[in-house]
Amino acid sequence: MSPKPQIHLSIPALFEPLELWNKDFRFEVTSNYLSLLLTSLEFVHVQKVHGLSACFFSSLGFNDTEIPAAHYRALAHRNNLLDATLNNQKNAILCADPVHFEVGMSDVTLTEIISDLSEAEAQEILDLLNQHFHQDGLQFFYGNNQHWYVTFPKSESIKTTPLEAVLNKNIVGLLPVSEQRNWQQIQNEIQMLLHSSELNNQREIAGLTSLNSLWFWGGGKPESIKSDYEKIFSNDVPENNEIKGEMFAQAANCDWQKLPQNGRELINQLKNQGQRTGKFYILLDQLQQPVREENLDAYQRVFTHIDEDYIKPLMHAWKKNQIDLVIDDADGSLIRPLKTPVWSFWKQPQPLSNIAARINQQKNKVRIRLI
């Protein structure tokens, strides 16, 4: 184990749009610290996965392509009904999250996660689904307003795609696949039920986005794996339905803690708690929404907050050899910064889009070797 804390800093969607935005919009992200930190870098590892949840479970050693997100997210919800469901050895569990599909001429795009339902409205839909699918051995459960679940016989194997990997994408070819059950037919039946529901009629009258489908994902079997993580830090806000960090902590069998306001407080907390060694996962997931919305100004505002409040103090601690640091962009790569040799002190920080281009080139080379 390292004699100093190992910080695994996860910033999903960090590099994803930068080359494209610089090319199409002539938009260059202003960076004072991350570009300086990554002037010199190396790759630690490239995973053959994409998306925050898939990358996290891969880092734990879950090698099955079907990640067990539903099991650990349900544990994080601490729901009595879900607890009883998880204890039932005959059933497996899937996330069944409420979403909106946009149907085009030749594609179907998942454009939105429906998160503005009241608990009573959510339960109304779940009751409708349970009544219809009872004879098929499916049972739907409530976690919170945007996180629902469905159980099915454990003997059935299934392959799904995580929700975050399909947002704003064509879902054709990404729907659940099982040899034992036609999940596409189930999805079609759900869409017909929801289309005629009174709740959706009311939402359309009110000008709200309709809940017209569910996205099934995360049905892998939990495994007993020894995790290196001592603690997960994230900005989970349970009242706003955010429990991703708590889900990860359940999977890693470690503590979860709300993320401090900045990196300096984080380092001080680790010192005060006697955490002078160990591995810590820090999730900063605020960039995902601006990227999905292609909102350049919002991206810059959020990035500046991350750059000033987290990257800056973590970079200074790293330069003083107080921490080890790895940056994870949730696109399959773990990037370790390298300290600039004394003889190359003259090197100037590169624009972040140039760094993103260099990272993507290295990713592609490594992925070709992996294939």
C-alpha positions, 0 to 999 in steps of 0.5 A: 500500500502506498505510504500516502493517500491514493486519490482516484478522481473521477470526472465523467465527460471531462474530455468527451466533447472538447475536440468536437467543440473546438473544431465545430464551435471554436470553443476553447475551455479555459483551464488554469490548473488541469492543463498544467497538471496534464502537461506531462502524463502517462496511461495507467490502464485502459478499460474496455468499458464506457460510462461511469457505472461500467468503469467503476465496477470494472475498477472493482474487478467485476469482469462480467459484462452485466454489471450488478448496479441494481443490486447495490443501488437497491441496497443504498435505497434502504427500502423495506420492500427492496430489502425483502426482494434482495433476500429472496434467493429465487429472484434477480433484480434490474434497474427499471428507470422511468424515461422518455423516448423520442421516435424518429424516422429511423431511430429511437432516442432516449432523451430524458430521465423522468425525475419530477414524479411525486411518490404517489404518481410513481406508485400509480404507474408501478401498480399499473405495471404490476397488475399487467405483468404479474402473470409474467413473473415480473414485479416492479418496485419503487426506490425513489422518484427516478429509480425503480426496479423490476425482479425476475426469476434468477435462472434467467440471464440478461445483457443490458446497457447502463442508462448513462451510456444511452442518454441522447443516443439511438437505443436500437441495438442497445435494448436488453437481450435474454434467451429466456424472455423477449424484453423488447416485447415487454418494452413495447407493452410498457409503452402502450400501457403508459401511452394510455395512462391518465398520468401521462394525459395530465402531464401532456396537458400540463406541458410536461415531458411524458413518461413513455418507457422504462430503461432496464439495466444493471442486472448482474450478479453481485460478487464477493470482491475485496475492494481497495477503496477506503471511502467514496466521496460524492455529492449525493443528494438523496432528496434529489434522487442522487445516490450514485456514490452510495451505490458505489460504496455498497459495491466496494463495501466501504464508507460513503461520505458527502464530498467536502466543498473543495479539495483543501477540505478533503485533504484536511479531512483525510489528515484529521481522520488519520487517513494517511494511506489508503485509496479514496474515490472522489466523484465529480459528476457535474459536467455530465449535464452540460455535455448532454445539453451541449451547453458550452457556457455551463460547461465552462462555469462548472469546469472552472469550479472543479479546476479552482476548487478541486484540481488546484489544491489536489495538484499542490498536494500531489506536487508536495508528494502528499498524495498519489493522483489518478484522473478517470474520465469514465471513458475507460482510461485512467490517467496518471500525471507525471511531474515535469523534469527540472530540465523541461521547466520551460514547457508551457501548459497546452490547451485542454482540447490539445490534451484531449486529442492526445489522450484520445490518440493514446486511447485508440492505440491501446484499444487497438492492441487490446483487440 
